[in-house]
Amino acid sequence: ALFGIVCFLYGFFGLDAFTNLMLGYKPIETFTICMAKGILAGVFGALIYKAVMKISKNKVFPSALASAIICPVINTVIYLFGMAIFFRDMTVNGESYFGFEPSASLFSVFGAMFLMVITNFILEVIVTAICSPILAANLAKSKKFGKLFVR
């Protein structure tokens, strides 16, 4: 839930231009997408982590790696699903919202969205797959945070 709130606040305060644009167009739907993708990524990430912990006999590194890979997948799928449901009019009829020529709007909006989403997804998977397992393995060894990791 915290991830969803942070995403929404980034858009609210203008730190994420596209979320800010979505917020100005449909605020309730934007909040719904932010919260849904944040909550579901966390839930699925936790479920995958726990499942891999059982399979790997309580090894933190593979569990964190599997969780780190599934979270961006869920985040991106829910985002695209939310865009298809709530913002279809904005993406299909871009000329009415963005001021594009009707013939260019569909390609321009979908092309820009595709590049943005795929670039974000690739970077997100790379960063989380590298950082999360390393951080989780080290935190699991610490006295202060070790008890947070299921053993």
Phi, psi and chi 1 to 4 in degrees:
 res  aa     phi    psi   chi1   chi2   chi3   chi4
   1 ALA       -  -35.9      -      -      -      -
   2 LEU   -62.6  -41.0 -179.2   60.6      -      -
   3 PHE   -59.6  -43.2  170.9   63.9      -      -
   4 GLY   -63.1  -41.7      -      -      -      -
   5 ILE   -64.7  -42.6  -67.8  168.2      -      -
   6 VAL   -63.5  -43.5  169.1      -      -      -
   7 CYS   -59.4  -45.0  -71.2      -      -      -
   8 PHE   -63.1  -45.0 -178.6   77.8      -      -
   9 LEU   -65.6  -34.9  -70.4  175.5      -      -
  10 TYR   -58.2  -44.3  -99.6   59.8      -      -
  11 GLY   -68.1  -42.2      -      -      -      -
  12 PHE   -59.7  -42.5 -175.8   79.5      -      -
  13 PHE   -90.7    6.3  -70.0  111.6      -      -
  14 GLY    80.0   13.7      -      -      -      -
  15 LEU   -81.2  -18.6  -60.0  171.4      -      -
  16 ASP  -124.0  106.1 -179.0  -16.4      -      -
  17 ALA   -61.4  -42.2      -      -      -      -
  18 PHE   -70.7  -40.7 -165.2   73.8      -      -
  19 THR   -63.9  -36.2  -56.1      -      -      -
  20 ASN   -63.7  -40.5 -173.6  -93.7      -      -
  21 LEU   -63.0  -46.1  177.6   74.2      -      -
  22 MET   -62.3  -40.9  -69.5  168.0   49.1      -
  23 LEU   -61.9  -39.7 -171.9   60.0      -      -
  24 GLY   -69.0  -26.7      -      -      -      -
  25 TYR   -88.0  -48.1 -171.8   56.3      -      -
  26 LYS  -145.8   88.0  -66.4 -175.3  176.1 -178.5
  27 PRO   -65.4  -41.3   15.9  -23.3      -      -
  28 ILE   -67.6  -42.3  -66.4  169.6      -      -
  29 GLU   -66.2  -38.5  -68.0   85.8  -15.9      -
  30 THR   -62.8  -45.5  -58.0      -      -      -
  31 PHE   -60.7  -42.4 -179.2   77.2      -      -
  32 THR   -60.6  -45.7  -57.2      -      -      -
  33 ILE   -63.3  -47.2  -69.1  171.7      -      -
  34 CYS   -58.6  -46.5  -70.8      -      -      -
  35 MET   -70.6  -42.1  -66.8  -53.1  -65.5      -
  36 ALA   -62.1  -46.7      -      -      -      -
  37 LYS   -69.5  -34.0   69.5 -172.2 -170.5  111.1
  38 GLY   -68.8  -46.5      -      -      -      -
  39 ILE   -68.4  -48.0  -69.3  168.6      -      -
  40 LEU   -67.7  -35.6  -68.7  174.0      -      -
  41 ALA   -63.0  -41.3      -      -      -      -
  42 GLY   -66.5  -43.1      -      -      -      -
  43 VAL   -64.6  -50.2  166.8      -      -      -
  44 PHE   -66.3  -37.3  -79.7   98.9      -      -
  45 GLY   -60.3  -43.2      -      -      -      -
  46 ALA   -67.1  -41.3      -      -      -      -
  47 LEU   -64.1  -42.9  -68.5  173.2      -      -
  48 ILE   -65.0  -42.8  -67.6  -65.8      -      -
  49 TYR   -57.9  -49.1 -179.6   85.1      -      -
  50 LYS   -65.1  -40.2  -72.3 -179.4  179.9 -174.4
  51 ALA   -64.4  -44.8      -      -      -      -
  52 VAL   -69.8  -32.6  176.2      -      -      -
  53 MET   -59.6  -41.1  -78.4  -67.2  -85.1      -
  54 LYS   -67.7  -45.1  -73.1 -179.5 -176.5  177.0
  55 ILE   -66.5  -41.8  -66.7  167.6      -      -
  56 SER   -87.7    7.1   70.0      -      -      -
  57 LYS    58.9   54.0  -62.0 -179.4  177.5  147.0
  58 ASN    66.5   35.9  -66.3  -31.8      -      -
  59 LYS   -92.8  121.2  -68.6 -174.4  178.7  162.0
  60 VAL   -70.6  -42.7  172.5      -      -      -
  61 PHE   -57.9  -54.1 -166.5   89.5      -      -
  62 PRO   -65.8  -31.6   17.0  -24.8      -      -
  63 SER   -65.6  -45.3  -56.7      -      -      -
  64 ALA   -67.3  -35.6      -      -      -      -
  65 LEU   -64.8  -46.9  178.8   61.0      -      -
  66 ALA   -61.9  -42.8      -      -      -      -
  67 SER   -64.6  -40.4 -179.5      -      -      -
  68 ALA   -65.6  -28.4      -      -      -      -
  69 ILE   -81.9  -38.6  -68.6  170.7      -      -
  70 ILE   -71.7  -32.9 -162.1   66.9      -      -
  71 CYS   -59.8  -48.3  -74.8      -      -      -
  72 PRO   -64.6  -31.5  -19.7   29.0      -      -
  73 VAL   -63.9  -50.5  171.2      -      -      -
  74 ILE   -61.9  -44.4  -61.7  -62.3      -      -
  75 ASN   -56.2  -47.4  179.1   40.4      -      -
  76 THR   -70.6  -42.2  -57.2      -      -      -
  77 VAL   -62.8  -45.4  167.1      -      -      -
  78 ILE   -66.0  -39.0  -61.7  -60.2      -      -
  79 TYR   -60.1  -49.5  173.0   78.1      -      -
  80 LEU   -64.7  -39.2  -69.5  173.0      -      -
  81 PHE   -62.3  -44.8 -174.3   69.2      -      -
  82 GLY   -63.6  -40.3      -      -      -      -
  83 MET   -64.2  -40.8  -70.8  -60.2  -69.8      -
  84 ALA   -65.7  -36.5      -      -      -      -
  85 ILE   -80.7  -52.2  -69.3  174.2      -      -
  86 PHE   -91.8  -28.1  -62.0  128.0      -      -
  87 PHE  -119.7   23.8  -69.9   91.8      -      -
  88 ARG   -59.2  -40.6 -171.7  175.5 -166.8  -71.5
  89 ASP   -63.5  -34.3   56.7  -28.5      -      -
  90 MET   -73.1  -35.9 -171.1  168.0  107.3      -
  91 THR   -84.8  -37.4   55.9      -      -      -
  92 VAL   -80.7  -40.6  173.4      -      -      -
  93 ASN  -105.5   53.7  -58.9  -41.8      -      -
  94 GLY   -59.7  -25.7      -      -      -      -
  95 GLU   -64.4  -29.8   71.2  -86.4    1.7      -
  96 SER   -78.5  -25.4   64.3      -      -      -
  97 TYR  -102.5  -43.7 -172.2   75.1      -      -
  98 PHE   -93.7  -12.3  -64.2  107.2      -      -
  99 GLY    82.7   19.9      -      -      -      -
 100 PHE   -79.5  159.5  -65.6  135.8      -      -
 101 GLU   -65.9  142.1  -61.1  -97.0  -21.7      -
 102 PRO   -53.7  -38.6  -26.8   33.4      -      -
 103 SER   -71.1  -30.3   60.2      -      -      -
 104 ALA   -93.8  -17.6      -      -      -      -
 105 SER   -65.6  -45.0   67.3      -      -      -
 106 LEU   -61.4  -47.1 -170.7   61.2      -      -
 107 PHE   -66.1  -43.9  175.1   75.9      -      -
 108 SER   -62.9  -48.4  -60.3      -      -      -
 109 VAL   -69.1  -49.9  173.3      -      -      -
 110 PHE   -65.3  -40.1  -82.4  136.0      -      -
 111 GLY   -62.0  -46.2      -      -      -      -
 112 ALA   -64.8  -43.8      -      -      -      -
 113 MET   -64.0  -42.8  -78.7 -172.8   61.0      -
 114 PHE   -61.4  -47.9  176.8   77.0      -      -
 115 LEU   -62.2  -41.4  -73.1  174.3      -      -
 116 MET   -64.5  -47.9  177.6 -173.4   70.7      -
 117 VAL   -67.9  -44.9  169.0      -      -      -
 118 ILE   -68.6  -38.0 -161.0   72.4      -      -
 119 THR   -65.2  -46.2  -58.8      -      -      -
 120 ASN   -60.4  -44.0 -179.1   69.8      -      -
 121 PHE   -61.4  -48.4  172.8   72.9      -      -
 122 ILE   -61.7  -46.9  -69.6  168.1      -      -
 123 LEU   -63.3  -40.4  -68.7  172.8      -      -
 124 GLU   -63.2  -44.1 -148.1  174.0  -43.0      -
 125 VAL   -64.3  -45.0  168.5      -      -      -
 126 ILE   -61.6  -50.6  -69.4  169.1      -      -
 127 VAL   -64.0  -46.9  170.1      -      -      -
 128 THR   -69.2  -36.2   58.0      -      -      -
 129 ALA   -67.8  -27.5      -      -      -      -
 130 ILE   -86.2  -50.2  -68.4  170.0      -      -
 131 CYS   -77.8  -44.8  -63.6      -      -      -
 132 SER   -60.3  -49.3  -64.7      -      -      -
 133 PRO   -63.5  -37.8  -19.4   28.9      -      -
 134 ILE   -65.7  -47.2  -65.7  168.7      -      -
 135 LEU   -63.7  -44.2  -71.9  170.4      -      -
 136 ALA   -63.8  -43.8      -      -      -      -
 137 ALA   -62.2  -41.6      -      -      -      -
 138 ASN   -71.5  -40.5  -74.8  -46.2      -      -
 139 LEU   -66.1  -34.7  -72.9  172.4      -      -
 140 ALA   -64.5  -27.3      -      -      -      -
 141 LYS   -82.0  -18.4  -66.7  175.9 -170.6  174.7
 142 SER   -77.2  152.4   75.8      -      -      -
 143 LYS   -69.7  -38.2  -69.6  179.2 -177.4  176.5
 144 LYS   -72.2  -41.5 -173.9  173.5 -176.2  178.2
 145 PHE  -107.6   -9.9  -64.5  104.7      -      -
 146 GLY   -56.4  -33.8      -      -      -      -
 147 LYS   -69.4  -15.2   61.8 -174.1  172.2 -160.7
 148 LEU   -75.5  -19.6  -63.3  175.2      -      -
 149 PHE   -94.1  127.8  -66.2   85.2      -      -
 150 VAL   -65.5  128.1  179.0      -      -      -
 151 ARG  -122.5      -  -66.2 -134.3  175.9 -118.5
